[in-house]
Amino acid sequence: MDKTFIKDLLVRGIIGIRDWEREKAQDILVNVTVFSDASRASETDDINDCVDYSALSKKIQTHAETAKRLTVEALASDLAKICLGVPLVKKVIVRVEKPGAVRFAKSVGVEIERKRDD
């Protein structure tokens, strides 16, 4: 299986359980790897045979900035569903991080893996 990835997509959104986290947008770092068969795309050189990472990035960004989820787990699950909504995608790994959320840690977050048939 082939991979298409979006690395370190920085978005700003409401996420967290504490009152102060619900008041203003904070940085959210998103990494996505989608698995598909890119062999047709490599032969045709046609964007219609590819996972359009630009369009996917925009969907991810829009959702992450408007979802106002309480947990990174819920946001990661939302983003996995968006990715699996792309017909060519068979599997996805989504990592959602909150930079600076824990003192002395660069970042904290969650990484999930989902398949189309899950």
C-alpha positions, -999 to 999 in steps of 0.1 A, spaced: 0 0 0 12 35 -8 12 65 16 3 101 12 11 123 41 4 158 55 31 167 80 28 193 107 -3 211 96 -7 239 122 -43 250 128 -59 271 155 -90 259 172 -109 254 205 -99 222 221 -97 212 258 -117 206 289 -107 235 310 -126 268 309 -97 288 297 -92 264 268 -127 270 257 -123 308 255 -97 313 227 -82 293 199 -49 275 205 -24 258 183 -32 223 172 -7 203 152 -21 176 129 -2 149 110 -20 125 87 -9 95 67 -34 80 43 -29 47 26 -41 40 -9 -30 24 -42 -11 50 -61 -1 28 -90 -28 41 -114 -19 77 -106 18 69 -113 8 56 -148 -18 83 -157 -2 113 -140 -38 125 -134 -49 142 -102 -82 124 -104 -63 91 -97 -45 106 -67 -53 115 -31 -56 152 -34 -36 163 -4 -44 199 -9 -81 194 -8 -78 170 21 -57 195 40 -83 222 36 -111 198 49 -89 189 79 -81 225 86 -117 237 84 -129 209 107 -102 213 133 -107 251 134 -145 248 139 -152 215 157 -146 228 193 -139 193 206 -131 186 242 -105 159 236 -78 153 211 -91 117 208 -125 130 195 -108 154 171 -85 127 158 -115 104 152 -133 132 133 -103 137 111 -99 100 104 -135 99 92 -129 128 69 -99 110 54 -118 78 50 -144 97 32 -120 101 3 -128 71 -20 -91 61 -27 -82 60 10 -81 25 26 -65 33 59 -54 64 78 -31 73 107 -40 106 124 -19 123 150 -33 154 169 -11 173 192 -14 203 216 20 220 216 29 233 250 -1 219 268 19 202 295 47 220 313 82 208 303 68 189 273 71 201 237 37 186 229 11 161 239 -15 143 219 -29 111 205 -23 90 174 -50 68 160 -52 43 131 -84 35 113 -93 13 83 -122 17 59 -138 -15 72 -135 -6 109 
